[in-house]
C-alpha cells in the first residue's frame, strides 16, 4: 500500500502544479504535454488519486491520529 500512496501523492502534486500553471499563465499542462487522450488519462488518474487520499488519509496521517495537533 505504501507504493500506491506514493504514486497517488505524486499525482496530487502534478495536479496541484497544473492548477498553479493554469492560474498564473492560463496554460493547461496536460494538453500541452500530450493533448487529448493523454491529458484525459492524466486528469482521471489525478482525480482517482485525490479520492484515494481522501478516503485513506485519516488512517495514515500522524497529525490526524493525534487529534490534529502536530508534535503532541
CHARMM internal coordinates of N, CA and C (Angstrom, degrees):
IC EDIT
DIST 1 N 1 CA 1.4528
DIST 1 CA 1 C 1.5249
ANGL 1 N 1 CA 1 C 111.81
DIST 1 C 2 N 1.3357
ANGL 1 CA 1 C 2 N 117.33
DIHE 1 N 1 CA 1 C 2 N -24.38
DIST 2 N 2 CA 1.4539
ANGL 1 C 2 N 2 CA 119.30
DIHE 1 CA 1 C 2 N 2 CA 179.83
DIST 2 CA 2 C 1.5281
ANGL 2 N 2 CA 2 C 110.80
DIHE 1 C 2 N 2 CA 2 C -63.37
DIST 2 C 3 N 1.3361
ANGL 2 CA 2 C 3 N 116.53
DIHE 2 N 2 CA 2 C 3 N -36.71
DIST 3 N 3 CA 1.4588
ANGL 2 C 3 N 3 CA 120.39
DIHE 2 CA 2 C 3 N 3 CA 178.18
DIST 3 CA 3 C 1.5199
ANGL 3 N 3 CA 3 C 111.83
DIHE 2 C 3 N 3 CA 3 C -63.92
DIST 3 C 4 N 1.3331
ANGL 3 CA 3 C 4 N 116.20
DIHE 3 N 3 CA 3 C 4 N -41.80
DIST 4 N 4 CA 1.4721
ANGL 3 C 4 N 4 CA 120.33
DIHE 3 CA 3 C 4 N 4 CA 178.11
DIST 4 CA 4 C 1.5194
ANGL 4 N 4 CA 4 C 110.78
DIHE 3 C 4 N 4 CA 4 C -64.06
DIST 4 C 5 N 1.3314
ANGL 4 CA 4 C 5 N 116.12
DIHE 4 N 4 CA 4 C 5 N -39.99
DIST 5 N 5 CA 1.4671
ANGL 4 C 5 N 5 CA 119.99
DIHE 4 CA 4 C 5 N 5 CA 177.62
DIST 5 CA 5 C 1.5286
ANGL 5 N 5 CA 5 C 110.19
DIHE 4 C 5 N 5 CA 5 C -63.34
DIST 5 C 6 N 1.3178
ANGL 5 CA 5 C 6 N 117.46
DIHE 5 N 5 CA 5 C 6 N -43.45
DIST 6 N 6 CA 1.4669
ANGL 5 C 6 N 6 CA 121.43
DIHE 5 CA 5 C 6 N 6 CA -179.51
DIST 6 CA 6 C 1.5249
ANGL 6 N 6 CA 6 C 110.91
DIHE 5 C 6 N 6 CA 6 C -62.28
DIST 6 C 7 N 1.3156
ANGL 6 CA 6 C 7 N 116.46
DIHE 6 N 6 CA 6 C 7 N -44.82
DIST 7 N 7 CA 1.4668
ANGL 6 C 7 N 7 CA 120.73
DIHE 6 CA 6 C 7 N 7 CA 179.50
DIST 7 CA 7 C 1.5237
ANGL 7 N 7 CA 7 C 110.46
DIHE 6 C 7 N 7 CA 7 C -63.74
DIST 7 C 8 N 1.3324
ANGL 7 CA 7 C 8 N 117.03
DIHE 7 N 7 CA 7 C 8 N -44.89
DIST 8 N 8 CA 1.4717
ANGL 7 C 8 N 8 CA 119.24
DIHE 7 CA 7 C 8 N 8 CA -178.97
DIST 8 CA 8 C 1.5222
ANGL 8 N 8 CA 8 C 110.56
DIHE 7 C 8 N 8 CA 8 C -66.34
DIST 8 C 9 N 1.3274
ANGL 8 CA 8 C 9 N 117.89
DIHE 8 N 8 CA 8 C 9 N -36.07
DIST 9 N 9 CA 1.4592
ANGL 8 C 9 N 9 CA 120.76
DIHE 8 CA 8 C 9 N 9 CA 178.34
DIST 9 CA 9 C 1.5311
ANGL 9 N 9 CA 9 C 110.35
DIHE 8 C 9 N 9 CA 9 C -64.43
DIST 9 C 10 N 1.3205
ANGL 9 CA 9 C 10 N 117.30
DIHE 9 N 9 CA 9 C 10 N -43.94
DIST 10 N 10 CA 1.4705
ANGL 9 C 10 N 10 CA 121.31
DIHE 9 CA 9 C 10 N 10 CA 178.06
DIST 10 CA 10 C 1.5304
ANGL 10 N 10 CA 10 C 110.54
DIHE 9 C 10 N 10 CA 10 C -61.86
DIST 10 C 11 N 1.3235
ANGL 10 CA 10 C 11 N 116.92
DIHE 10 N 10 CA 10 C 11 N -42.48
DIST 11 N 11 CA 1.4675
ANGL 10 C 11 N 11 CA 120.41
DIHE 10 CA 10 C 11 N 11 CA 178.50
DIST 11 CA 11 C 1.5253
ANGL 11 N 11 CA 11 C 111.23
DIHE 10 C 11 N 11 CA 11 C -63.61
DIST 11 C 12 N 1.3298
ANGL 11 CA 11 C 12 N 117.54
DIHE 11 N 11 CA 11 C 12 N -37.13
DIST 12 N 12 CA 1.4623
ANGL 11 C 12 N 12 CA 119.72
DIHE 11 CA 11 C 12 N 12 CA 177.87
DIST 12 CA 12 C 1.5248
ANGL 12 N 12 CA 12 C 111.00
DIHE 11 C 12 N 12 CA 12 C -67.09
DIST 12 C 13 N 1.3177
ANGL 12 CA 12 C 13 N 117.45
DIHE 12 N 12 CA 12 C 13 N -37.35
DIST 13 N 13 CA 1.4664
ANGL 12 C 13 N 13 CA 120.82
DIHE 12 CA 12 C 13 N 13 CA 176.19
DIST 13 CA 13 C 1.5239
ANGL 13 N 13 CA 13 C 109.70
DIHE 12 C 13 N 13 CA 13 C -63.39
DIST 13 C 14 N 1.3259
ANGL 13 CA 13 C 14 N 117.10
DIHE 13 N 13 CA 13 C 14 N -44.97
DIST 14 N 14 CA 1.4673
ANGL 13 C 14 N 14 CA 121.17
DIHE 13 CA 13 C 14 N 14 CA 178.33
DIST 14 CA 14 C 1.5237
ANGL 14 N 14 CA 14 C 109.97
DIHE 13 C 14 N 14 CA 14 C -59.46
DIST 14 C 15 N 1.3397
ANGL 14 CA 14 C 15 N 116.91
DIHE 14 N 14 CA 14 C 15 N -45.17
DIST 15 N 15 CA 1.4659
ANGL 14 C 15 N 15 CA 120.82
DIHE 14 CA 14 C 15 N 15 CA 179.35
DIST 15 CA 15 C 1.5165
ANGL 15 N 15 CA 15 C 112.02
DIHE 14 C 15 N 15 CA 15 C -62.62
DIST 15 C 16 N 1.3274
ANGL 15 CA 15 C 16 N 116.61
DIHE 15 N 15 CA 15 C 16 N -42.25
DIST 16 N 16 CA 1.4637
ANGL 15 C 16 N 16 CA 120.04
DIHE 15 CA 15 C 16 N 16 CA 178.94
DIST 16 CA 16 C 1.5198
ANGL 16 N 16 CA 16 C 112.19
DIHE 15 C 16 N 16 CA 16 C -64.93
DIST 16 C 17 N 1.3244
ANGL 16 CA 16 C 17 N 116.38
DIHE 16 N 16 CA 16 C 17 N -41.22
DIST 17 N 17 CA 1.4667
ANGL 16 C 17 N 17 CA 119.55
DIHE 16 CA 16 C 17 N 17 CA 177.63
DIST 17 CA 17 C 1.5220
ANGL 17 N 17 CA 17 C 111.23
DIHE 16 C 17 N 17 CA 17 C -66.06
DIST 17 C 18 N 1.3248
ANGL 17 CA 17 C 18 N 116.39
DIHE 17 N 17 CA 17 C 18 N -35.62
DIST 18 N 18 CA 1.4656
ANGL 17 C 18 N 18 CA 119.43
DIHE 17 CA 17 C 18 N 18 CA 176.90
DIST 18 CA 18 C 1.5245
ANGL 18 N 18 CA 18 C 110.42
DIHE 17 C 18 N 18 CA 18 C -62.62
DIST 18 C 19 N 1.3349
ANGL 18 CA 18 C 19 N 117.56
DIHE 18 N 18 CA 18 C 19 N -42.30
DIST 19 N 19 CA 1.4639
ANGL 18 C 19 N 19 CA 120.52
DIHE 18 CA 18 C 19 N 19 CA 177.51
DIST 19 CA 19 C 1.5209
ANGL 19 N 19 CA 19 C 110.75
DIHE 18 C 19 N 19 CA 19 C -63.27
DIST 19 C 20 N 1.3184
ANGL 19 CA 19 C 20 N 117.28
DIHE 19 N 19 CA 19 C 20 N -39.14
DIST 20 N 20 CA 1.4661
ANGL 19 C 20 N 20 CA 120.83
DIHE 19 CA 19 C 20 N 20 CA 177.42
DIST 20 CA 20 C 1.5249
ANGL 20 N 20 CA 20 C 110.65
DIHE 19 C 20 N 20 CA 20 C -61.37
DIST 20 C 21 N 1.3249
ANGL 20 CA 20 C 21 N 116.12
DIHE 20 N 20 CA 20 C 21 N -46.79
DIST 21 N 21 CA 1.4656
ANGL 20 C 21 N 21 CA 120.69
DIHE 20 CA 20 C 21 N 21 CA 179.85
DIST 21 CA 21 C 1.5239
ANGL 21 N 21 CA 21 C 110.57
DIHE 20 C 21 N 21 CA 21 C -63.09
DIST 21 C 22 N 1.3313
ANGL 21 CA 21 C 22 N 116.59
DIHE 21 N 21 CA 21 C 22 N -40.79
DIST 22 N 22 CA 1.4682
ANGL 21 C 22 N 22 CA 119.91
DIHE 21 CA 21 C 22 N 22 CA 178.28
DIST 22 CA 22 C 1.5213
ANGL 22 N 22 CA 22 C 111.10
DIHE 21 C 22 N 22 CA 22 C -64.35
DIST 22 C 23 N 1.3257
ANGL 22 CA 22 C 23 N 116.86
DIHE 22 N 22 CA 22 C 23 N -38.98
DIST 23 N 23 CA 1.4553
ANGL 22 C 23 N 23 CA 120.52
DIHE 22 CA 22 C 23 N 23 CA -178.71
DIST 23 CA 23 C 1.5189
ANGL 23 N 23 CA 23 C 113.50
DIHE 22 C 23 N 23 CA 23 C -70.52
DIST 23 C 24 N 1.3146
ANGL 23 CA 23 C 24 N 116.69
DIHE 23 N 23 CA 23 C 24 N -38.14
DIST 24 N 24 CA 1.4640
ANGL 23 C 24 N 24 CA 119.99
DIHE 23 CA 23 C 24 N 24 CA -176.51
DIST 24 CA 24 C 1.5253
ANGL 24 N 24 CA 24 C 111.97
DIHE 23 C 24 N 24 CA 24 C -85.34
DIST 24 C 25 N 1.3336
ANGL 24 CA 24 C 25 N 116.20
DIHE 24 N 24 CA 24 C 25 N -49.92
DIST 25 N 25 CA 1.4653
ANGL 24 C 25 N 25 CA 119.64
DIHE 24 CA 24 C 25 N 25 CA -173.05
DIST 25 CA 25 C 1.5251
ANGL 25 N 25 CA 25 C 113.97
DIHE 24 C 25 N 25 CA 25 C -109.24
DIST 25 C 26 N 1.3373
ANGL 25 CA 25 C 26 N 117.69
DIHE 25 N 25 CA 25 C 26 N 1.53
DIST 26 N 26 CA 1.4672
ANGL 25 C 26 N 26 CA 122.51
DIHE 25 CA 25 C 26 N 26 CA -179.25
DIST 26 CA 26 C 1.5226
ANGL 26 N 26 CA 26 C 111.63
DIHE 25 C 26 N 26 CA 26 C 52.90
DIST 26 C 27 N 1.3328
ANGL 26 CA 26 C 27 N 115.94
DIHE 26 N 26 CA 26 C 27 N 41.10
DIST 27 N 27 CA 1.4573
ANGL 26 C 27 N 27 CA 122.95
DIHE 26 CA 26 C 27 N 27 CA 179.12
DIST 27 CA 27 C 1.5237
ANGL 27 N 27 CA 27 C 108.50
DIHE 26 C 27 N 27 CA 27 C -121.48
DIST 27 C 28 N 1.3268
ANGL 27 CA 27 C 28 N 116.94
DIHE 27 N 27 CA 27 C 28 N 129.53
DIST 28 N 28 CA 1.4502
ANGL 27 C 28 N 28 CA 122.30
DIHE 27 CA 27 C 28 N 28 CA 178.76
DIST 28 CA 28 C 1.5254
ANGL 28 N 28 CA 28 C 108.63
DIHE 27 C 28 N 28 CA 28 C -88.24
DIST 28 C 29 N 1.3158
ANGL 28 CA 28 C 29 N 117.26
DIHE 28 N 28 CA 28 C 29 N 107.65
DIST 29 N 29 CA 1.4575
ANGL 28 C 29 N 29 CA 122.34
DIHE 28 CA 28 C 29 N 29 CA -175.59
DIST 29 CA 29 C 1.5244
ANGL 29 N 29 CA 29 C 112.26
DIHE 28 C 29 N 29 CA 29 C -61.10
DIST 29 C 30 N 1.3376
ANGL 29 CA 29 C 30 N 117.24
DIHE 29 N 29 CA 29 C 30 N -40.76
DIST 30 N 30 CA 1.4635
ANGL 29 C 30 N 30 CA 120.50
DIHE 29 CA 29 C 30 N 30 CA 179.94
DIST 30 CA 30 C 1.5155
ANGL 30 N 30 CA 30 C 112.49
DIHE 29 C 30 N 30 CA 30 C -62.14
DIST 30 C 31 N 1.3100
ANGL 30 CA 30 C 31 N 116.98
DIHE 30 N 30 CA 30 C 31 N -44.87
DIST 31 N 31 CA 1.4589
ANGL 30 C 31 N 31 CA 121.03
DIHE 30 CA 30 C 31 N 31 CA 179.27
DIST 31 CA 31 C 1.5305
ANGL 31 N 31 CA 31 C 110.54
DIHE 30 C 31 N 31 CA 31 C -68.66
DIST 31 C 32 N 1.3142
ANGL 31 CA 31 C 32 N 116.39
DIHE 31 N 31 CA 31 C 32 N -35.51
DIST 32 N 32 CA 1.4617
ANGL 31 C 32 N 32 CA 120.49
DIHE 31 CA 31 C 32 N 32 CA -179.76
DIST 32 CA 32 C 1.5293
ANGL 32 N 32 CA 32 C 110.92
DIHE 31 C 32 N 32 CA 32 C -68.05
DIST 32 C 33 N 1.3299
ANGL 32 CA 32 C 33 N 116.73
DIHE 32 N 32 CA 32 C 33 N -40.09
DIST 33 N 33 CA 1.4650
ANGL 32 C 33 N 33 CA 120.48
DIHE 32 CA 32 C 33 N 33 CA -177.92
DIST 33 CA 33 C 1.5179
ANGL 33 N 33 CA 33 C 113.20
DIHE 32 C 33 N 33 CA 33 C -73.90
DIST 33 C 34 N 1.3239
ANGL 33 CA 33 C 34 N 117.31
DIHE 33 N 33 CA 33 C 34 N -42.30
DIST 34 N 34 CA 1.4457
ANGL 33 C 34 N 34 CA 117.12
DIHE 33 CA 33 C 34 N 34 CA -173.15
DIST 34 CA 34 C 1.5016
ANGL 34 N 34 CA 34 C 115.80
DIHE 33 C 34 N 34 CA 34 C -138.38
DIST 34 C 35 N 1.2942
ANGL 34 CA 34 C 35 N 117.06
DIHE 34 N 34 CA 34 C 35 N -15.49
DIST 35 N 35 CA 1.4524
ANGL 34 C 35 N 35 CA 119.85
DIHE 34 CA 34 C 35 N 35 CA -178.77
DIST 35 CA 35 C 1.5195
ANGL 35 N 35 CA 35 C 112.51
DIHE 34 C 35 N 35 CA 35 C 72.95
DIST 35 C 36 N 1.3019
ANGL 35 CA 35 C 36 N 115.83
DIHE 35 N 35 CA 35 C 36 N -176.17
DIST 36 N 36 CA 1.4585
ANGL 35 C 36 N 36 CA 128.46
DIHE 35 CA 35 C 36 N 36 CA -178.83
DIST 36 CA 36 C 1.5083
ANGL 36 N 36 CA 36 C 119.74
DIHE 35 C 36 N 36 CA 36 C -4.03
DIST 36 C 37 N 1.3279
ANGL 36 CA 36 C 37 N 116.95
DIHE 36 N 36 CA 36 C 37 N -96.21
DIST 37 N 37 CA 1.4553
ANGL 36 C 37 N 37 CA 122.61
DIHE 36 CA 36 C 37 N 37 CA -172.47
DIST 37 CA 37 C 1.5159
ANGL 37 N 37 CA 37 C 114.01
DIHE 36 C 37 N 37 CA 37 C -62.88
DIST 37 C 38 N 1.3078
ANGL 37 CA 37 C 38 N 117.00
DIHE 37 N 37 CA 37 C 38 N -40.88
DIST 38 N 38 CA 1.4630
ANGL 37 C 38 N 38 CA 120.11
DIHE 37 CA 37 C 38 N 38 CA -179.29
DIST 38 CA 38 C 1.5213
ANGL 38 N 38 CA 38 C 110.10
DIHE 37 C 38 N 38 CA 38 C -67.18
DIST 38 C 39 N 1.3162
ANGL 38 CA 38 C 39 N 117.55
DIHE 38 N 38 CA 38 C 39 N -42.74
DIST 39 N 39 CA 1.4635
ANGL 38 C 39 N 39 CA 121.32
DIHE 38 CA 38 C 39 N 39 CA 179.22
DIST 39 CA 39 C 1.5245
ANGL 39 N 39 CA 39 C 110.05
DIHE 38 C 39 N 39 CA 39 C -61.94
DIST 39 C 40 N 1.3135
ANGL 39 CA 39 C 40 N 117.65
DIHE 39 N 39 CA 39 C 40 N -43.69
DIST 40 N 40 CA 1.4622
ANGL 39 C 40 N 40 CA 121.45
DIHE 39 CA 39 C 40 N 40 CA 179.37
DIST 40 CA 40 C 1.5243
ANGL 40 N 40 CA 40 C 110.63
DIHE 39 C 40 N 40 CA 40 C -61.69
DIST 40 C 41 N 1.3176
ANGL 40 CA 40 C 41 N 116.93
DIHE 40 N 40 CA 40 C 41 N -42.82
DIST 41 N 41 CA 1.4648
ANGL 40 C 41 N 41 CA 121.39
DIHE 40 CA 40 C 41 N 41 CA 178.27
DIST 41 CA 41 C 1.5243
ANGL 41 N 41 CA 41 C 110.92
DIHE 40 C 41 N 41 CA 41 C -61.63
DIST 41 C 42 N 1.3228
ANGL 41 CA 41 C 42 N 116.66
DIHE 41 N 41 CA 41 C 42 N -43.48
DIST 42 N 42 CA 1.4657
ANGL 41 C 42 N 42 CA 120.92
DIHE 41 CA 41 C 42 N 42 CA 178.88
DIST 42 CA 42 C 1.5180
ANGL 42 N 42 CA 42 C 110.06
DIHE 41 C 42 N 42 CA 42 C -62.31
DIST 42 C 43 N 1.3287
ANGL 42 CA 42 C 43 N 117.30
DIHE 42 N 42 CA 42 C 43 N -44.95
DIST 43 N 43 CA 1.4638
ANGL 42 C 43 N 43 CA 120.89
DIHE 42 CA 42 C 43 N 43 CA -178.82
DIST 43 CA 43 C 1.5285
ANGL 43 N 43 CA 43 C 111.42
DIHE 42 C 43 N 43 CA 43 C -64.04
DIST 43 C 44 N 1.3207
ANGL 43 CA 43 C 44 N 117.86
DIHE 43 N 43 CA 43 C 44 N -39.60
DIST 44 N 44 CA 1.4602
ANGL 43 C 44 N 44 CA 121.32
DIHE 43 CA 43 C 44 N 44 CA 178.26
DIST 44 CA 44 C 1.5266
ANGL 44 N 44 CA 44 C 109.89
DIHE 43 C 44 N 44 CA 44 C -65.50
DIST 44 C 45 N 1.3186
ANGL 44 CA 44 C 45 N 117.67
DIHE 44 N 44 CA 44 C 45 N -43.11
DIST 45 N 45 CA 1.4688
ANGL 44 C 45 N 45 CA 121.10
DIHE 44 CA 44 C 45 N 45 CA 178.83
DIST 45 CA 45 C 1.5296
ANGL 45 N 45 CA 45 C 111.50
DIHE 44 C 45 N 45 CA 45 C -63.61
DIST 45 C 46 N 1.3264
ANGL 45 CA 45 C 46 N 117.12
DIHE 45 N 45 CA 45 C 46 N -41.12
DIST 46 N 46 CA 1.4664
ANGL 45 C 46 N 46 CA 120.48
DIHE 45 CA 45 C 46 N 46 CA 178.03
DIST 46 CA 46 C 1.5247
ANGL 46 N 46 CA 46 C 109.92
DIHE 45 C 46 N 46 CA 46 C -64.48
DIST 46 C 47 N 1.3217
ANGL 46 CA 46 C 47 N 117.83
DIHE 46 N 46 CA 46 C 47 N -42.08
DIST 47 N 47 CA 1.4631
ANGL 46 C 47 N 47 CA 121.32
DIHE 46 CA 46 C 47 N 47 CA 178.01
DIST 47 CA 47 C 1.5188
ANGL 47 N 47 CA 47 C 112.20
DIHE 46 C 47 N 47 CA 47 C -63.60
DIST 47 C 48 N 1.3314
ANGL 47 CA 47 C 48 N 117.46
DIHE 47 N 47 CA 47 C 48 N -42.49
DIST 48 N 48 CA 1.4624
ANGL 47 C 48 N 48 CA 120.98
DIHE 47 CA 47 C 48 N 48 CA 177.35
DIST 48 CA 48 C 1.5242
ANGL 48 N 48 CA 48 C 110.95
DIHE 47 C 48 N 48 CA 48 C -64.95
DIST 48 C 49 N 1.3306
ANGL 48 CA 48 C 49 N 116.78
DIHE 48 N 48 CA 48 C 49 N -37.56
DIST 49 N 49 CA 1.4621
ANGL 48 C 49 N 49 CA 120.94
DIHE 48 CA 48 C 49 N 49 CA 177.30
DIST 49 CA 49 C 1.5314
ANGL 49 N 49 CA 49 C 110.22
DIHE 48 C 49 N 49 CA 49 C -63.03
DIST 49 C 50 N 1.3186
ANGL 49 CA 49 C 50 N 116.85
DIHE 49 N 49 CA 49 C 50 N -40.31
DIST 50 N 50 CA 1.4653
ANGL 49 C 50 N 50 CA 120.44
DIHE 49 CA 49 C 50 N 50 CA 178.78
DIST 50 CA 50 C 1.5250
ANGL 50 N 50 CA 50 C 110.91
DIHE 49 C 50 N 50 CA 50 C -64.28
DIST 50 C 51 N 1.3140
ANGL 50 CA 50 C 51 N 117.51
DIHE 50 N 50 CA 50 C 51 N -42.33
DIST 51 N 51 CA 1.4633
ANGL 50 C 51 N 51 CA 120.95
DIHE 50 CA 50 C 51 N 51 CA 178.42
DIST 51 CA 51 C 1.5216
ANGL 51 N 51 CA 51 C 110.39
DIHE 50 C 51 N 51 CA 51 C -64.32
DIST 51 C 52 N 1.3216
ANGL 51 CA 51 C 52 N 117.22
DIHE 51 N 51 CA 51 C 52 N -43.76
DIST 52 N 52 CA 1.4601
ANGL 51 C 52 N 52 CA 121.49
DIHE 51 CA 51 C 52 N 52 CA 178.34
DIST 52 CA 52 C 1.5220
ANGL 52 N 52 CA 52 C 110.97
DIHE 51 C 52 N 52 CA 52 C -59.46
DIST 52 C 53 N 1.3212
ANGL 52 CA 52 C 53 N 116.85
DIHE 52 N 52 CA 52 C 53 N -48.00
DIST 53 N 53 CA 1.4671
ANGL 52 C 53 N 53 CA 120.41
DIHE 52 CA 52 C 53 N 53 CA -179.42
DIST 53 CA 53 C 1.5242
ANGL 53 N 53 CA 53 C 110.99
DIHE 52 C 53 N 53 CA 53 C -64.87
DIST 53 C 54 N 1.3119
ANGL 53 CA 53 C 54 N 116.78
DIHE 53 N 53 CA 53 C 54 N -38.44
DIST 54 N 54 CA 1.4560
ANGL 53 C 54 N 54 CA 120.91
DIHE 53 CA 53 C 54 N 54 CA 178.75
DIST 54 CA 54 C 1.5315
ANGL 54 N 54 CA 54 C 111.07
DIHE 53 C 54 N 54 CA 54 C -62.08
DIST 54 C 55 N 1.3132
ANGL 54 CA 54 C 55 N 116.70
DIHE 54 N 54 CA 54 C 55 N -42.14
DIST 55 N 55 CA 1.4609
ANGL 54 C 55 N 55 CA 121.17
DIHE 54 CA 54 C 55 N 55 CA -176.93
DIST 55 CA 55 C 1.5261
ANGL 55 N 55 CA 55 C 113.38
DIHE 54 C 55 N 55 CA 55 C -77.44
DIST 55 C 56 N 1.3281
ANGL 55 CA 55 C 56 N 118.06
DIHE 55 N 55 CA 55 C 56 N -26.23
DIST 56 N 56 CA 1.4647
ANGL 55 C 56 N 56 CA 120.50
DIHE 55 CA 55 C 56 N 56 CA -174.44
DIST 56 CA 56 C 1.5289
ANGL 56 N 56 CA 56 C 113.60
DIHE 55 C 56 N 56 CA 56 C -111.87
DIST 56 C 57 N 1.3000
ANGL 56 CA 56 C 57 N 117.81
DIHE 56 N 56 CA 56 C 57 N -1.31
DIST 57 N 57 CA 1.4615
ANGL 56 C 57 N 57 CA 121.85
DIHE 56 CA 56 C 57 N 57 CA -173.68
DIST 57 CA 57 C 1.5292
ANGL 57 N 57 CA 57 C 112.92
DIHE 56 C 57 N 57 CA 57 C -59.45
DIST 57 C 58 N 1.2876
ANGL 57 CA 57 C 58 N 116.85
DIHE 57 N 57 CA 57 C 58 N -51.34
DIST 58 N 58 CA 1.4660
ANGL 57 C 58 N 58 CA 120.31
DIHE 57 CA 57 C 58 N 58 CA -172.68
DIST 58 CA 58 C 1.5255
ANGL 58 N 58 CA 58 C 112.71
DIHE 57 C 58 N 58 CA 58 C -60.68
DIST 58 C 59 N 1.3037
ANGL 58 CA 58 C 59 N 117.78
DIHE 58 N 58 CA 58 C 59 N -33.59
DIST 59 N 59 CA 1.4612
ANGL 58 C 59 N 59 CA 120.29
DIHE 58 CA 58 C 59 N 59 CA -178.63
DIST 59 CA 59 C 1.5315
ANGL 59 N 59 CA 59 C 112.41
DIHE 58 C 59 N 59 CA 59 C -73.63
DIST 59 C 60 N 1.3400
ANGL 59 CA 59 C 60 N 117.99
DIHE 59 N 59 CA 59 C 60 N -18.44
DIST 60 N 60 CA 1.4606
ANGL 59 C 60 N 60 CA 121.00
DIHE 59 CA 59 C 60 N 60 CA -178.79
DIST 60 CA 60 C 1.5155
ANGL 60 N 60 CA 60 C 114.11
DIHE 59 C 60 N 60 CA 60 C -111.09
DIST 60 C 61 N 1.3056
ANGL 60 CA 60 C 61 N 118.43
DIHE 60 N 60 CA 60 C 61 N -15.52
DIST 61 N 61 CA 1.4602
ANGL 60 C 61 N 61 CA 121.62
DIHE 60 CA 60 C 61 N 61 CA -172.95
DIST 61 CA 61 C 1.5199
ANGL 61 N 61 CA 61 C 111.40
DIHE 60 C 61 N 61 CA 61 C -79.45
DIST 61 C 62 N 1.3104
ANGL 61 CA 61 C 62 N 117.20
DIHE 61 N 61 CA 61 C 62 N 122.09
DIST 62 N 62 CA 1.4638
ANGL 61 C 62 N 62 CA 121.48
DIHE 61 CA 61 C 62 N 62 CA 179.86
DIST 62 CA 62 C 1.5251
ANGL 62 N 62 CA 62 C 111.37
DIHE 61 C 62 N 62 CA 62 C -66.05
DIST 62 C 63 N 1.3196
ANGL 62 CA 62 C 63 N 117.81
DIHE 62 N 62 CA 62 C 63 N -36.79
DIST 63 N 63 CA 1.4676
ANGL 62 C 63 N 63 CA 120.73
DIHE 62 CA 62 C 63 N 63 CA 179.38
DIST 63 CA 63 C 1.5283
ANGL 63 N 63 CA 63 C 110.90
DIHE 62 C 63 N 63 CA 63 C -68.48
DIST 63 C 64 N 1.3199
ANGL 63 CA 63 C 64 N 117.41
DIHE 63 N 63 CA 63 C 64 N -40.64
DIST 64 N 64 CA 1.4655
ANGL 63 C 64 N 64 CA 120.41
DIHE 63 CA 63 C 64 N 64 CA 179.32
DIST 64 CA 64 C 1.5195
ANGL 64 N 64 CA 64 C 111.05
DIHE 63 C 64 N 64 CA 64 C -69.87
DIST 64 C 65 N 1.3103
ANGL 64 CA 64 C 65 N 116.54
DIHE 64 N 64 CA 64 C 65 N -33.12
DIST 65 N 65 CA 1.4616
ANGL 64 C 65 N 65 CA 121.89
DIHE 64 CA 64 C 65 N 65 CA -179.51
DIST 65 CA 65 C 1.5250
ANGL 65 N 65 CA 65 C 110.97
DIHE 64 C 65 N 65 CA 65 C -65.48
DIST 65 C 66 N 1.3242
ANGL 65 CA 65 C 66 N 116.87
DIHE 65 N 65 CA 65 C 66 N -27.10
DIST 66 N 66 CA 1.4585
ANGL 65 C 66 N 66 CA 121.50
DIHE 65 CA 65 C 66 N 66 CA -177.86
DIST 66 CA 66 C 1.5223
ANGL 66 N 66 CA 66 C 111.86
DIHE 65 C 66 N 66 CA 66 C -104.91
DIST 66 C 67 N 1.2923
ANGL 66 CA 66 C 67 N 117.14
DIHE 66 N 66 CA 66 C 67 N 26.06
DIST 67 N 67 CA 1.4559
ANGL 66 C 67 N 67 CA 120.84
DIHE 66 CA 66 C 67 N 67 CA 177.24
DIST 67 CA 67 C 1.5135
ANGL 67 N 67 CA 67 C 113.29
DIHE 66 C 67 N 67 CA 67 C 77.41
DIST 67 C 68 N 1.3208
ANGL 67 CA 67 C 68 N 117.87
DIHE 67 N 67 CA 67 C 68 N 21.88
DIST 68 N 68 CA 1.4618
ANGL 67 C 68 N 68 CA 121.87
DIHE 67 CA 67 C 68 N 68 CA 176.52
DIST 68 CA 68 C 1.5068
ANGL 68 N 68 CA 68 C 114.31
DIHE 67 C 68 N 68 CA 68 C 84.01
DIST 68 C 69 N 1.3365
ANGL 68 CA 68 C 69 N 118.10
DIHE 68 N 68 CA 68 C 69 N 9.57
DIST 69 N 69 CA 1.4624
ANGL 68 C 69 N 69 CA 120.21
DIHE 68 CA 68 C 69 N 69 CA -179.29
DIST 69 CA 69 C 1.5213
ANGL 69 N 69 CA 69 C 109.59
DIHE 68 C 69 N 69 CA 69 C -111.33
DIST 69 C 70 N 1.3112
ANGL 69 CA 69 C 70 N 115.36
DIHE 69 N 69 CA 69 C 70 N 109.07
DIST 70 N 70 CA 1.4516
ANGL 69 C 70 N 70 CA 121.28
DIHE 69 CA 69 C 70 N 70 CA 179.04
DIST 70 CA 70 C 1.5271
ANGL 70 N 70 CA 70 C 109.86
DIHE 69 C 70 N 70 CA 70 C -63.44
DIST 70 C 71 N 1.3204
ANGL 70 CA 70 C 71 N 115.97
DIHE 70 N 70 CA 70 C 71 N 135.52
DIST 71 N 71 CA 1.4569
ANGL 70 C 71 N 71 CA 120.62
DIHE 70 CA 70 C 71 N 71 CA 175.80
DIST 71 CA 71 C 1.5182
ANGL 71 N 71 CA 71 C 114.19
DIHE 70 C 71 N 71 CA 71 C 78.08
DIST 71 C 72 N 1.3153
ANGL 71 CA 71 C 72 N 118.17
DIHE 71 N 71 CA 71 C 72 N 1.71
DIST 72 N 72 CA 1.4716
ANGL 71 C 72 N 72 CA 120.32
DIHE 71 CA 71 C 72 N 72 CA -178.44
DIST 72 CA 72 C 1.5090
ANGL 72 N 72 CA 72 C 110.78
DIHE 71 C 72 N 72 CA 72 C -83.01
END
COOR INIT
IC SEED 1 N 1 CA 1 C
IC BUILD
